[in-house]
């Protein structure tokens, strides 16, 4: 199994960000090929850091190859492009991790 894990710090506009993320951005993720599971979790505590993390998103794939194929898709291009739309709510870009 391979995953993309995205970590967002607290946004400038919390409610506007939540609304946009849940209703727009995650809708685009659902169109990405090979996704076996996608979930959003709101951070209630972040240990060993001074950063104020707000949200994590996890997108799962059966294999690293399927993840890589998905990242080459037009649907993933739309997700990436939409990331720029969310920057108006954020102080800095999210951290993206690819795990296996």
SVG drawing of the C-alpha trace seen along z (x, -y; Angstrom):
<svg xmlns="http://www.w3.org/2000/svg" viewBox="-19 -35 28 38">
<polyline fill="none" stroke="black" stroke-width="0.4" points="0.0,0.0 1.2,-3.5 -0.3,-6.8 -0.1,-10.5 -0.4,-12.3 -1.0,-16.0 -0.5,-18.2 -2.0,-21.6 -1.2,-24.2 -3.9,-26.4 -5.4,-28.5 -5.9,-32.3 -9.7,-31.8 -10.7,-28.6 -14.3,-28.2 -13.8,-29.3 -10.9,-26.9 -12.9,-24.0 -15.8,-24.7 -13.7,-24.9 -11.6,-21.9 -14.5,-19.6 -16.8,-20.7 -14.4,-21.5 -10.9,-20.0 -11.9,-16.6 -14.5,-16.3 -11.6,-16.5 -9.7,-13.8 -12.6,-11.4 -11.9,-11.6 -8.3,-10.5 -7.7,-7.0 -6.6,-4.1 -7.6,-5.8 -8.7,-3.0 -9.5,-5.3 -9.4,-9.1 -10.0,-10.7 -9.7,-14.0 -8.9,-14.4 -8.8,-17.5 -5.8,-17.8 -6.6,-18.2 -3.0,-18.1 0.4,-18.2 3.2,-17.0 6.9,-17.9 6.4,-20.9 5.6,-24.6 3.6,-24.5 -0.2,-24.6 -1.4,-21.8 -5.0,-21.9 -5.9,-19.2 -4.4,-16.0 -5.6,-14.3 -4.7,-10.7 -5.1,-9.3 -4.4,-5.6 -3.4,-3.4 -2.8,0.3 0.8,-0.2 3.5,-2.8 3.1,-2.2 -0.6,-2.9 0.1,-6.1 2.7,-7.2 0.2,-6.5 -2.4,-8.5 -0.1,-11.4 0.4,-11.5 -3.4,-11.6 -5.4,-14.7 -7.5,-14.3 -4.4,-14.7 -3.4,-17.7 -6.8,-19.3 -6.1,-18.5 -2.7,-20.1 -4.0,-23.1 -6.8,-23.5 -4.1,-23.6 -3.2,-27.0 -6.8,-28.1 -6.5,-27.2 -3.4,-29.3 -5.6,-32.4 -6.7,-30.6 -3.2,-29.5 -0.1,-31.1 2.2,-28.5 1.8,-25.5 0.9,-22.1 3.5,-19.4 3.1,-16.4 4.5,-13.0 4.5,-9.9 4.6,-6.7 4.8,-3.0"/>
</svg>
